[in-house]
């Protein structure tokens, strides 16, 4: 049953009311797939996505790597190279320090210019500690520290940081170092002054190192008094003995409640949402990622410049850590492959590393040597990320991708023919045509990314912006039907599409960052706000209405990127969109049923700034858009209906919605769960983490129908029993 059979809409002359009539006897052929509620994570160091969000690691640049300051535009071969202009670097460091609320960015710059890895600073008497780059175990950058024989006892290097003291006071660490002679190093945690200087020592441990590379464990525990200020800034200190000459290759500091190196609060949030699927490791990042650099002992994993973004890649969150993360959450892993500067052989080896027999295959044996004898059995593999765009390392042409995909598919399925291989698609161009012409027999899935957003200025009509986005899912649904027709014409009888990145990208115009009359980020509907939650709901409903055509959504993103979870100063909280994804899981496994919707409409053919009649990027003007979006699903064995209602008209007031069952059936009881806000720009913050959260009320119905008031900027789930 297609979309047009599954939902009907008739206009209502009363814009204050809406009626939703559900017929549970007319059902779609497929059930709601849990893969529609997947998430996506990427290695974005400065945004702290996989690094320091999925990971519980406290420190930034724990490997003393060479920091990459990224230019804004791609080079001719794709990707974003490093910037080397000194003034530009100064500006970036100041930006980093401001973002993390550090006391003094000049200290960071001074240390960086003195040969100390970025994020580390000198403490005590600066001339007592001389620093320079060196070479580590994996032939990457290490940090040499030479301490004067008569050095002051306070002289050290340190990193300012925040600690998860609201959860634990105990920490565990590892240090890899060597000296020109055997020596000891004191690792500690200290309070700092408002200027960032070291103050009270809270915990310390002496670590012995030899003349060869030594990896030693240590433990630190802060006293109870540290709980007096849970948001205070601290410093982790490294203090070699006076007169010593030491090279440090890496240090790690984890809270003792970590879950296989992952943040326990992030794990808990994702468990509560029943996260079904997680796509990793990119994103643009993956087009320059080489997986073999991130397996095996940490000391042997090289730190490299991030191939797509500012910062670096420590390779400490690799295949094993991702699999452990997925196991802890209870979700299925999905791996996106390097189809940029990677090869088909490299991809096939990764499949074998994850799924190969530990005795009969080379890379299965390697996995077993690394401590994981049982195969990971990864099913979903995506060949490349947005390689149609010059922002990707080693981007390509449409025909070039068809060639790459064919080679990757052949090599990978020769290793494991049970995997499902996703091809990188693009609904908006001729990108898919060579792929369908040459590789139709190999296409399990065709992917797409839905990433729209334009710069917003003071002359932008924000209500028009909001309403245009809320109508966009239906436009994309029509575009996907066109893609499906082309897939069928190519001989693919049951086309299946996957949206492997989805989020709002509303940004500020360049002239909106300064001045008294300009906008701030908090004034516009970004992916942190309630707008993203409503937007995501419209795409979920469109996917359900597609009755299996859209079979997967891995929404962006899982932490500090897109909409999902936020982490700042070691506190974790949820964006509004998280609650929609969590509540939508109640629809999984149910059949979509026929729904008749009677409500008012709105148009998005509105003037925007000086461009009358134009809208935002790829979003086309729309007419007669239903103010209320709705989908109902049935769990027939339980006589249970779940209806998702989305108020998507920013220009309207509250809607009085009546939900009823067609025919002789009636609703007996209902649980109404709402995620809503007073404004499209409402967002949760570290200080107020539940401004937007779930509100639930239960009721017994006596009239055979459910009536509720639905405010703008609200998504509601109505769970009913019927007979």
C-alpha positions as CSV (number, residue, x, y, z in Angstrom):
1,X,0.0,0.0,0.0
2,X,1.5,3.3,-1.1
3,X,1.6,6.7,0.7
4,X,-1.6,7.9,-1.0
5,X,-3.5,4.9,0.3
6,X,-2.1,5.1,3.8
7,X,-3.0,8.8,4.6
8,X,-5.7,11.1,3.4
9,X,-6.1,14.7,4.1
10,X,-9.1,17.0,3.8
11,X,-9.1,20.7,4.5
12,X,-11.0,22.1,7.4
13,X,-12.4,25.6,7.5
14,X,-11.7,25.7,11.2
15,X,-8.0,26.2,11.7
16,X,-8.3,25.7,15.5
17,X,-9.5,22.1,15.3
18,X,-8.3,18.8,13.7
19,X,-9.8,15.3,13.5
20,X,-7.7,12.2,13.1
21,X,-9.7,9.1,12.1
22,X,-7.8,5.8,12.2
23,X,-8.9,2.6,10.5
24,X,-6.9,-0.2,12.0
25,X,-8.4,-2.8,9.6
26,X,-6.5,-1.2,6.6
27,X,-2.8,-1.8,7.3
28,X,0.5,-1.3,5.5
29,X,2.4,-4.3,4.4
30,X,5.5,-3.6,6.5
31,X,6.0,-2.9,10.1
32,X,7.9,0.1,11.5
33,X,11.5,-0.9,11.3
34,X,13.8,-0.1,14.3
35,X,16.5,1.0,11.8
36,X,14.4,4.2,11.3
37,X,15.6,5.3,14.7
38,X,19.4,4.9,14.3
39,X,22.0,7.5,15.0
40,X,25.3,8.6,13.5
41,X,28.7,9.5,15.2
42,X,31.8,11.0,13.6
43,X,35.3,11.8,14.7
44,X,35.0,15.6,15.2
45,X,37.6,16.6,17.7
46,X,36.8,20.3,18.2
47,X,33.1,19.4,18.4
48,X,34.0,16.5,20.8
49,X,31.8,13.9,19.1
50,X,33.5,10.5,19.3
51,X,36.3,12.2,21.1
52,X,35.5,13.1,24.7
53,X,31.8,12.5,24.3
54,X,31.3,8.8,23.4
55,X,34.7,8.3,25.1
56,X,35.0,9.0,28.8
57,X,38.6,10.4,28.3
58,X,39.1,13.5,30.3
59,X,42.1,14.9,28.5
60,X,42.3,16.6,25.1
61,X,45.3,15.7,22.9
62,X,46.3,12.9,25.3
63,X,48.9,11.7,22.8
64,X,50.7,15.1,22.5
65,X,49.9,15.1,18.8
66,X,50.5,17.7,16.2
67,X,47.4,19.8,16.0
68,X,45.8,20.6,12.7
69,X,44.3,24.0,12.3
70,X,41.9,23.6,9.4
71,X,41.2,25.9,6.5
72,X,37.5,26.6,5.7
73,X,37.4,25.5,2.1
74,X,38.4,22.3,0.4
75,X,41.5,21.8,-1.7
76,X,41.3,20.5,-5.3
77,X,41.8,16.9,-4.3
78,X,39.1,17.2,-1.6
79,X,39.2,17.5,2.2
80,X,40.3,20.6,4.1
81,X,44.0,21.0,4.5
82,X,45.8,22.7,7.4
83,X,46.2,26.4,7.9
84,X,49.7,27.6,8.9
85,X,49.2,31.4,9.1
86,X,50.3,32.5,12.6
87,X,47.5,35.1,13.1
88,X,44.9,32.6,12.0
89,X,46.2,30.0,14.5
90,X,46.1,32.6,17.2
91,X,42.5,33.3,16.5
92,X,41.7,29.5,16.5
93,X,43.3,28.9,19.8
94,X,41.5,31.9,21.3
95,X,38.2,30.4,20.0
96,X,39.0,27.0,21.5
97,X,39.8,28.6,24.9
98,X,36.6,30.6,24.9
99,X,34.5,27.6,23.9
100,X,35.9,25.6,26.8
101,X,35.8,28.6,29.2
102,X,39.5,28.4,29.9
103,X,41.1,31.2,31.9
104,X,43.8,32.3,29.5
105,X,44.3,31.5,25.8
106,X,47.6,33.3,25.7
107,X,49.0,30.6,28.0
108,X,48.0,28.0,25.5
109,X,49.5,30.0,22.6
110,X,52.7,30.6,24.5
111,X,53.1,26.9,25.3
112,X,52.3,25.9,21.8
113,X,55.0,28.3,20.4
114,X,57.4,26.8,23.0
115,X,57.1,23.3,21.5
116,X,54.4,22.0,23.8
117,X,51.5,20.2,22.3
118,X,48.3,22.2,22.0
119,X,46.0,22.1,25.1
120,X,48.9,21.7,27.5
121,X,50.4,24.7,29.4
122,X,53.5,25.5,31.5
123,X,53.0,25.8,35.2
124,X,55.4,27.1,37.9
125,X,58.6,28.7,36.6
126,X,58.5,28.5,32.8
127,X,62.3,28.4,32.3
128,X,62.6,25.4,34.5
129,X,60.8,23.2,32.0
130,X,62.0,23.1,28.4
131,X,59.8,21.4,25.8
132,X,60.2,20.2,22.3
133,X,58.5,17.7,19.9
134,X,59.9,14.2,19.7
135,X,59.1,10.8,18.1
136,X,56.8,8.3,19.7
137,X,56.3,4.5,19.6
138,X,54.3,4.7,16.4
139,X,56.7,7.2,14.8
140,X,54.2,10.0,15.4
141,X,54.7,13.2,17.5
142,X,55.7,12.7,21.1
143,X,56.6,15.3,23.8
144,X,60.0,15.8,25.2
145,X,60.3,17.6,28.6
146,X,63.7,18.5,30.0
147,X,63.6,19.8,33.6
148,X,66.4,21.9,35.1
149,X,68.3,20.3,38.0
150,X,67.4,23.1,40.3
151,X,63.8,23.4,39.1
152,X,61.1,24.7,41.4
153,X,58.9,22.1,42.9
154,X,55.8,23.6,41.3
155,X,57.3,23.5,37.8
156,X,55.3,21.2,35.5
157,X,53.2,20.9,32.4
158,X,49.4,20.7,32.9
159,X,46.1,20.6,31.2
160,X,43.1,22.5,32.4
161,X,40.0,20.2,32.5
162,X,36.7,19.6,34.1
163,X,35.9,16.4,36.1
164,X,32.7,14.3,36.4
165,X,32.7,14.8,40.2
166,X,28.9,14.6,40.2
167,X,29.4,10.8,39.5
168,X,32.8,9.8,40.9
169,X,35.9,11.1,42.6
170,X,38.2,8.3,41.4
171,X,40.1,8.1,38.2
172,X,42.4,5.6,36.5
173,X,45.1,6.4,34.0
174,X,47.9,5.1,31.8
175,X,51.2,6.8,31.0
176,X,53.6,5.9,28.2
177,X,57.0,7.4,28.5
178,X,60.8,6.9,28.5
179,X,63.7,8.7,30.0
180,X,67.4,9.2,29.2
181,X,67.8,7.3,32.5
182,X,65.3,5.7,34.9
183,X,63.3,8.2,36.8
184,X,59.8,8.9,38.2
185,X,57.1,11.2,37.2
186,X,54.4,12.7,39.5
187,X,50.9,12.7,38.0
188,X,48.4,14.8,39.9
189,X,45.1,16.7,40.0
190,X,45.1,20.2,41.4
191,X,42.7,23.0,41.8
192,X,43.5,26.2,39.8
193,X,43.1,29.9,40.4
194,X,41.0,32.2,38.3
195,X,44.1,32.8,36.2
196,X,44.7,29.1,35.7
197,X,47.7,28.8,38.0
198,X,48.1,25.7,40.1
199,X,46.7,25.8,43.6
200,X,45.8,22.9,46.0
201,X,47.0,19.4,45.2
202,X,44.0,17.0,45.5
203,X,45.6,13.7,44.4
204,X,49.0,12.5,43.2
205,X,50.8,9.3,42.3
206,X,54.4,8.6,41.4
207,X,54.9,6.6,38.2
208,X,58.3,4.9,37.5
209,X,59.6,4.9,33.9
210,X,62.7,3.4,32.4
211,X,65.0,4.1,29.5
212,X,62.9,2.0,27.1
213,X,59.2,2.8,26.4
214,X,57.2,2.0,29.5
215,X,53.4,2.0,29.9
216,X,52.4,2.2,33.5
217,X,49.0,2.4,35.2
218,X,48.1,4.9,37.9
219,X,45.1,5.8,40.1
220,X,44.0,9.2,41.4
221,X,41.2,9.9,43.9
222,X,40.0,13.4,44.8
223,X,39.0,14.1,48.4
224,X,35.4,14.6,49.5
225,X,36.1,18.3,49.6
226,X,36.3,18.4,45.8
227,X,32.5,18.0,45.7
228,X,32.0,21.5,47.1
229,X,32.2,22.9,43.6
230,X,31.2,20.3,40.9
231,X,31.7,22.8,38.1
232,X,35.2,24.0,39.0
233,X,38.1,24.0,36.6
234,X,41.0,21.7,37.6
235,X,44.4,20.8,36.2
236,X,45.9,17.4,35.5
237,X,49.7,17.8,36.1
238,X,52.7,16.0,34.8
239,X,55.8,16.8,37.0
240,X,59.1,15.0,36.1
241,X,61.9,15.0,38.6
242,X,64.4,17.9,38.6
243,X,67.2,17.1,36.2
244,X,65.3,14.5,34.2
245,X,64.9,14.4,30.5
246,X,61.7,12.5,29.5
247,X,59.7,11.8,26.3
248,X,56.0,11.3,26.8
249,X,54.1,9.4,24.1
250,X,50.7,9.4,25.7
251,X,48.6,9.7,28.9
252,X,45.0,8.8,29.5
253,X,42.7,9.7,32.4
254,X,39.3,8.0,32.7
255,X,36.7,8.2,35.5
256,X,36.6,4.8,37.2
257,X,32.9,4.4,36.3
258,X,33.7,4.3,32.5
259,X,32.1,1.5,30.5
260,X,34.8,0.0,28.3
261,X,36.3,3.5,28.0
262,X,32.9,5.0,27.1
263,X,31.0,7.7,29.1
264,X,28.5,5.9,31.3
265,X,25.9,8.7,31.1
266,X,26.0,8.6,27.3
267,X,25.6,4.8,27.4
268,X,22.7,5.2,29.8
269,X,20.9,7.8,27.7
270,X,21.2,5.6,24.6
271,X,20.1,2.5,26.4
272,X,17.0,4.4,27.6
273,X,16.2,5.3,24.0
274,X,16.6,1.7,22.9
275,X,19.0,2.9,20.2
276,X,18.9,0.2,17.5
277,X,21.7,1.2,15.1
278,X,24.8,3.4,15.2
279,X,26.7,4.5,12.0
280,X,30.4,5.2,12.4
281,X,33.1,6.5,11.9
282,X,32.0,9.2,9.4
283,X,31.0,11.5,7.9
284,X,33.6,13.4,6.0
285,X,36.2,12.0,8.4
286,X,35.9,8.5,6.9
287,X,37.1,9.5,3.5
288,X,40.7,9.7,4.9
289,X,40.4,7.1,7.7
290,X,42.5,4.0,7.7
291,X,41.1,1.5,10.1
292,X,44.3,-0.6,10.7
293,X,45.8,2.5,12.4
294,X,43.2,2.1,15.1
295,X,43.4,-1.5,16.2
296,X,45.8,-3.3,18.6
297,X,47.6,-1.8,21.5
298,X,47.2,2.0,22.0
299,X,50.9,2.6,22.0
300,X,51.2,1.2,18.5
301,X,48.4,3.4,17.1
302,X,49.7,6.5,15.4
303,X,48.2,9.9,16.0
304,X,47.4,11.7,12.7
305,X,45.9,15.0,11.6
306,X,42.2,14.6,11.3
307,X,41.7,14.1,7.6
308,X,38.5,16.2,7.3
309,X,38.3,18.5,10.3
310,X,40.3,20.6,12.6
311,X,42.3,18.7,15.3
312,X,43.8,15.3,15.3
313,X,42.9,11.6,15.3
314,X,44.4,9.7,18.2
315,X,43.0,6.4,16.9
316,X,42.1,5.5,20.4
317,X,38.5,5.0,19.5
318,X,38.8,2.3,16.9
319,X,37.0,-0.8,15.8
320,X,37.2,-2.6,19.2
321,X,36.1,0.5,21.1
322,X,33.2,1.1,18.7
323,X,32.1,-2.5,19.0
324,X,32.4,-2.4,22.8
325,X,30.3,0.8,22.8
326,X,27.6,-0.8,20.7
327,X,27.6,-3.8,22.9
328,X,27.2,-1.7,26.0
329,X,24.3,0.3,24.4
330,X,22.7,-2.8,22.9
331,X,22.6,-1.4,19.4
332,X,23.7,-2.8,16.1
333,X,26.9,-1.5,14.5
334,X,27.0,0.0,11.0
335,X,30.4,0.8,9.5
336,X,30.9,3.5,6.8
337,X,33.9,2.7,4.7
338,X,36.7,4.9,3.3
339,X,35.8,5.1,-0.4
340,X,37.8,8.3,-0.7
341,X,41.5,7.5,-0.4
342,X,40.8,4.0,0.7
343,X,40.9,0.8,-1.4
344,X,38.6,-2.1,-2.0
345,X,41.3,-4.4,-0.5
346,X,41.4,-2.2,2.7
347,X,37.6,-2.4,2.9
348,X,37.6,-6.2,2.4
349,X,40.2,-6.6,5.1
350,X,38.1,-4.6,7.5
351,X,35.1,-6.9,6.8
352,X,37.4,-9.9,7.5
353,X,38.7,-8.3,10.7
354,X,35.2,-7.9,12.0
355,X,33.5,-11.0,10.7
356,X,36.3,-13.5,9.8
357,X,37.0,-16.8,11.5
358,X,39.7,-16.4,14.1
359,X,41.5,-19.5,12.9
360,X,40.9,-19.7,9.1
361,X,41.4,-16.0,8.1
362,X,44.4,-13.7,8.4
363,X,42.4,-10.7,9.8
364,X,40.2,-12.9,11.9
365,X,43.4,-14.1,13.6
366,X,44.6,-10.6,14.0
367,X,41.3,-9.6,15.7
368,X,41.8,-12.6,18.0
369,X,45.4,-11.5,18.8
370,X,43.9,-8.2,19.8
371,X,41.7,-9.9,22.4
372,X,38.4,-10.5,20.5
373,X,38.3,-14.1,19.2
374,X,34.6,-14.1,18.5
375,X,33.6,-12.3,15.2
376,X,31.7,-9.1,15.6
377,X,29.3,-10.1,12.8
378,X,28.8,-6.6,11.4
379,X,25.9,-6.7,8.8
380,X,25.7,-3.2,7.4
381,X,28.6,-1.6,5.5
382,X,28.3,1.7,3.6
383,X,30.7,2.3,0.8
384,X,31.8,5.9,1.2
385,X,30.4,9.2,2.5
386,X,29.3,12.0,0.1
387,X,32.2,11.2,-2.3
388,X,30.3,13.3,-4.9
389,X,31.5,16.5,-3.1
390,X,34.9,18.2,-3.2
391,X,34.8,18.5,0.5
392,X,35.6,14.8,0.6
393,X,39.1,13.5,0.5
394,X,39.6,12.0,-3.0
395,X,36.1,12.8,-4.2
396,X,35.0,11.4,-7.6
397,X,32.6,11.6,-10.5
398,X,29.3,9.6,-10.9
399,X,31.0,7.1,-13.1
400,X,34.0,7.0,-10.9
401,X,31.8,6.1,-7.9
402,X,30.1,3.3,-9.9
403,X,33.5,1.9,-10.6
404,X,34.6,2.2,-7.0
405,X,31.4,0.6,-5.7
406,X,31.6,-2.4,-8.0
407,X,35.2,-3.0,-6.9
408,X,34.4,-2.6,-3.2
409,X,31.3,-4.8,-3.4
410,X,33.1,-7.6,-5.1
411,X,36.0,-7.6,-2.7
412,X,33.8,-7.3,0.4
413,X,31.2,-9.9,-0.5
414,X,34.0,-12.3,-1.5
415,X,35.0,-12.2,2.2
416,X,31.4,-12.4,3.6
417,X,28.5,-12.8,1.3
418,X,26.0,-12.3,4.1
419,X,26.7,-8.6,4.6
420,X,24.4,-5.9,3.3
421,X,26.3,-3.2,1.3
422,X,24.9,0.4,1.1
423,X,25.8,2.5,-1.9
424,X,26.4,6.3,-1.5
425,X,23.6,8.0,-3.4
426,X,22.3,11.5,-4.1
427,X,18.7,12.2,-5.0
428,X,19.3,15.7,-6.3
429,X,21.7,15.2,-9.2
430,X,22.6,12.6,-11.9
431,X,24.9,10.9,-9.4
432,X,22.8,7.7,-9.2
433,X,22.5,7.1,-12.9
434,X,25.8,5.2,-13.6
435,X,25.4,3.3,-10.4
436,X,21.9,2.1,-11.4
437,X,23.1,1.4,-15.0
438,X,26.2,-0.6,-14.0
439,X,25.6,-2.0,-10.5
440,X,21.9,-2.6,-10.1
441,X,22.4,-6.3,-9.3
442,X,24.7,-5.4,-6.4
443,X,22.5,-2.7,-4.8
444,X,21.1,-3.8,-1.4
445,X,20.5,-0.2,-0.4
446,X,20.9,3.3,-1.9
447,X,21.7,6.1,0.7
448,X,21.0,9.8,0.7
449,X,21.8,12.7,3.0
450,X,19.2,15.3,3.9
451,X,21.2,18.3,5.2
452,X,19.6,21.6,4.5
453,X,20.1,25.1,6.0
454,X,20.9,28.6,4.9
455,X,22.4,31.5,6.7
456,X,19.9,33.4,8.7
457,X,19.9,37.2,9.0
458,X,17.7,39.8,10.7
459,X,15.5,40.0,7.6
460,X,14.7,36.3,7.6
461,X,11.1,35.4,8.4
462,X,11.8,32.8,11.1
463,X,8.2,31.5,11.0
464,X,8.5,31.0,7.2
465,X,11.8,29.3,7.7
466,X,10.3,26.9,10.3
467,X,7.2,26.1,8.2
468,X,9.3,25.5,5.1
469,X,11.4,22.9,7.0
470,X,8.2,21.3,8.4
471,X,6.9,20.8,4.8
472,X,10.2,19.5,3.5
473,X,9.8,15.8,4.4
474,X,6.9,15.5,2.0
475,X,8.9,17.0,-0.8
476,X,11.8,14.5,-0.1
477,X,9.2,11.7,0.0
478,X,8.2,12.6,-3.6
479,X,11.8,12.9,-4.6
480,X,12.4,9.4,-3.2
481,X,9.5,8.0,-5.2
482,X,11.2,9.3,-8.3
483,X,14.5,7.6,-7.2
484,X,12.5,4.4,-6.6
485,X,11.0,4.5,-10.1
486,X,14.5,4.7,-11.6
487,X,15.6,1.8,-9.4
488,X,12.7,-0.3,-10.5
489,X,13.4,0.6,-14.2
490,X,17.0,-0.7,-13.6
491,X,15.6,-4.0,-12.4
492,X,15.5,-3.6,-8.7
493,X,12.1,-4.9,-7.7
494,X,12.1,-3.8,-4.1
495,X,14.0,-0.5,-3.8
496,X,15.2,0.4,-0.3
497,X,16.6,3.8,0.6
498,X,18.6,4.8,3.7
499,X,18.9,8.4,5.0
500,X,22.3,8.0,6.6
501,X,22.6,11.7,7.7
502,X,19.7,13.9,8.6
503,X,19.7,17.2,10.5
504,X,19.1,21.0,10.3
505,X,22.0,23.2,9.3
506,X,20.6,26.6,10.0
507,X,23.5,29.0,10.5
508,X,24.1,32.7,11.1
509,X,25.0,35.0,8.2
510,X,28.5,36.4,8.3
511,X,27.2,39.8,9.2
512,X,25.2,38.5,12.1
513,X,28.0,37.8,14.5
514,X,28.7,41.3,15.6
515,X,26.9,44.5,16.5
516,X,24.0,45.5,18.7
517,X,21.1,44.7,16.3
518,X,22.3,41.3,15.0
519,X,21.1,37.8,15.8
520,X,22.8,35.4,18.2
521,X,22.9,31.6,17.8
522,X,20.2,31.3,20.5
523,X,17.8,33.4,18.3
524,X,17.6,30.9,15.4
525,X,16.2,27.4,15.0
526,X,19.3,25.2,15.0
527,X,19.5,21.4,15.5
528,X,19.9,22.0,19.3
529,X,16.4,23.4,19.5
530,X,12.8,22.2,19.5
531,X,12.7,22.8,15.8
532,X,15.0,19.8,15.1
533,X,12.7,17.6,17.2
534,X,9.6,18.5,15.2
535,X,11.6,18.3,11.9
536,X,12.8,14.8,12.8
537,X,9.3,13.7,13.6
538,X,8.1,14.8,10.1
539,X,10.8,12.6,8.5
540,X,10.0,9.7,10.7
541,X,6.3,9.9,9.7
542,X,7.2,10.2,6.0
543,X,9.4,7.1,6.4
544,X,6.6,5.1,8.0
545,X,4.2,6.3,5.3
546,X,6.7,5.1,2.6
547,X,5.8,1.5,3.8
548,X,9.3,0.2,3.5
549,X,10.8,2.3,0.8
550,X,12.7,4.3,3.4
551,X,14.1,1.5,5.5
552,X,16.8,3.2,7.6
553,X,17.6,6.6,9.1
554,X,20.8,7.2,11.0
555,X,20.1,10.7,12.4
556,X,22.9,13.2,13.0
557,X,24.3,12.9,15.5
558,X,24.9,11.1,18.7
559,X,26.9,13.6,20.7
560,X,27.7,17.3,20.4
561,X,27.0,17.2,16.6
562,X,23.6,17.7,15.1
563,X,20.9,16.8,17.6
564,X,21.2,14.1,20.2
565,X,23.2,14.3,23.4
566,X,25.3,17.2,24.6
567,X,28.3,17.0,26.8
568,X,30.0,20.0,28.4
569,X,32.2,20.2,31.5
570,X,31.6,16.4,31.8
571,X,27.9,16.9,32.2
572,X,25.6,15.0,29.7
573,X,22.1,16.1,28.7
574,X,19.7,15.5,25.9
575,X,18.6,17.7,23.0
576,X,14.8,17.9,22.4
577,X,15.1,15.6,19.4
578,X,16.4,12.8,21.7
579,X,13.0,12.6,23.4
580,X,11.2,12.2,20.1
581,X,13.5,9.4,19.1
582,X,13.1,7.7,22.5
583,X,9.3,7.9,22.4
584,X,9.0,6.8,18.8
585,X,10.5,3.4,19.7
586,X,7.0,2.5,20.9
587,X,5.9,2.4,17.3
588,X,8.6,-0.2,16.3
589,X,7.1,-3.5,15.1
590,X,3.7,-2.1,14.5
591,X,1.9,-1.8,11.2
592,X,1.0,1.7,9.8
593,X,-2.7,1.9,9.3
594,X,-5.0,4.1,7.2
595,X,-5.5,7.6,8.6
596,X,-7.8,10.3,7.6
597,X,-6.7,13.8,8.7
598,X,-9.0,16.8,8.7
599,X,-7.3,20.1,9.6
600,X,-6.3,23.5,8.3
601,X,-3.4,24.2,5.9
602,X,-0.6,26.7,5.3
603,X,1.5,27.7,2.3
604,X,5.2,28.3,2.2
605,X,5.2,30.5,-0.9
606,X,6.3,33.4,1.1
607,X,8.8,36.2,0.4
608,X,12.1,35.7,2.2
609,X,14.3,38.9,2.4
610,X,14.7,40.5,-1.0
611,X,14.1,37.2,-2.9
612,X,10.3,37.1,-3.2
613,X,8.9,33.7,-3.9
614,X,12.2,31.8,-3.1
615,X,12.7,29.7,-0.1
616,X,15.7,28.0,1.6
617,X,18.2,26.0,-0.4
618,X,16.8,22.8,-1.7
619,X,13.4,23.4,0.0
620,X,10.7,24.2,-2.6
621,X,7.7,26.3,-2.0
622,X,4.6,24.3,-1.0
623,X,0.9,24.9,-0.8
624,X,-1.9,23.4,1.2
625,X,0.4,21.9,3.8
626,X,-1.6,20.2,6.6
627,X,-1.0,22.1,9.9
628,X,-1.1,18.7,11.6
629,X,1.1,15.8,10.5
630,X,0.0,12.4,11.8
631,X,0.7,8.7,11.4
632,X,-1.0,5.9,13.3
633,X,0.3,2.4,13.8
634,X,-1.3,-0.7,15.1
635,X,-0.2,-3.6,17.3
636,X,-3.1,-5.8,16.4
637,X,-2.3,-8.6,18.8
638,X,-2.7,-6.1,21.6
639,X,-5.6,-4.1,20.2
640,X,-3.3,-1.1,20.6
641,X,-2.9,2.0,18.5
642,X,-0.1,4.5,18.7
643,X,-0.6,7.8,16.9
644,X,2.1,10.4,16.4
645,X,0.8,13.9,16.1
646,X,3.0,16.8,15.0
647,X,1.9,20.4,15.1
648,X,4.0,21.9,12.4
649,X,2.6,25.4,11.7
650,X,4.4,28.2,13.6
651,X,1.8,30.8,12.5
652,X,-1.1,28.9,14.1
653,X,-2.3,28.7,17.6
654,X,-3.2,25.6,19.6
655,X,-5.1,22.8,17.8
656,X,-7.9,20.9,19.5
657,X,-7.3,17.4,18.1
658,X,-9.9,14.7,18.2
659,X,-8.6,11.2,17.7
660,X,-11.1,8.5,16.8
661,X,-11.4,5.0,15.3
662,X,-13.3,4.3,12.2
663,X,-16.3,2.0,12.2
664,X,-17.7,0.4,15.3
665,X,-14.5,0.4,17.3
666,X,-13.9,2.9,20.2
667,X,-10.9,4.0,22.2
668,X,-11.0,2.8,25.8
669,X,-7.9,4.4,27.4
670,X,-5.0,6.5,26.4
671,X,-1.5,7.6,27.4
672,X,-0.5,11.0,26.0
673,X,3.2,11.8,25.8
674,X,4.3,15.2,24.7
675,X,7.6,16.8,23.7
676,X,7.0,20.5,23.3
677,X,8.2,24.1,23.9
678,X,6.9,27.6,23.9
679,X,9.3,28.6,21.1
680,X,10.9,27.0,18.1
681,X,14.3,28.1,19.5
682,X,13.9,26.6,23.0
683,X,16.9,24.3,23.8
684,X,18.2,22.4,26.8
685,X,21.4,23.6,28.4
686,X,23.9,22.4,30.9
687,X,22.4,24.7,33.5
688,X,18.8,23.8,32.5
689,X,19.0,20.3,31.0
690,X,15.2,19.6,30.9
691,X,13.6,22.7,29.7
692,X,12.3,20.4,27.0
693,X,11.5,16.9,28.2
694,X,8.8,14.4,28.1
695,X,5.4,15.1,29.7
696,X,3.0,12.2,30.1
697,X,-0.6,11.9,31.3
698,X,-2.9,8.9,31.4
699,X,-6.6,8.9,31.0
700,X,-9.6,6.7,30.6
701,X,-11.9,7.7,27.7
702,X,-15.7,7.5,28.1
703,X,-16.8,8.9,24.8
704,X,-14.9,6.5,22.5
705,X,-12.5,9.2,21.3
706,X,-9.5,11.1,22.6
707,X,-9.5,14.9,22.6
708,X,-6.4,16.9,23.4
709,X,-5.0,20.4,22.9
710,X,-1.8,20.5,20.8
711,X,0.3,23.6,21.0
712,X,2.7,24.7,18.2
713,X,6.2,23.2,18.4
714,X,4.9,20.0,19.9
715,X,5.2,16.3,19.0
716,X,2.7,14.0,20.8
717,X,2.4,10.2,21.0
718,X,-1.1,8.9,21.9
719,X,-1.0,5.3,23.0
720,X,-4.6,3.9,23.0
721,X,-6.3,0.6,23.6
722,X,-9.4,0.0,21.4
723,X,-12.1,-2.5,20.9
